[in-house]
Amino acid sequence: MNEIKIMGNLGRDPELRYTGQGTPVLSFSLAHTERSKNREPRTQWFRVLLWGKLAEWFGETRLHKGQRVIVFGRIEQNQWEDKEGVKRMEVQIHANQVYTVASQEPQEPSGSFFPEE
């Protein structure tokens, strides 16, 4: 089973684009910071992808840089070699549910979207 639920803040405004087949895809970076009493906070970055109706619904206007969200989906790790021959790695979350959180002290999600399949 490959499932993830993660809360964090958008690192940049989302970007809506379309695949060659016309499928909408929305992408944004998500910063998740772990805090512990015994050590310094540690931030991990993820690239979040929303597809189809979910991507269109959120579009480029419903989410913005700095906004706190809860993302549900599956996680993938992609590796490639850049133009200079350096090996790169990126962790992606393919989201199937997204909740916006109204405050910095999250209790209950303030908005959501469940696409109809």
PyMOL commands that set and color helices and strands:
alter all, ss='L'
color gray80, all
select helices_A, chain A and resi 52-58
alter helices_A, ss='H'
color red, helices_A
select strands_A, chain A and resi 4-10+15-18+24-36+39-51+68-81+87-100+111-113
alter strands_A, ss='S'
color yellow, strands_A
deselect
rebuild
show_as cartoon
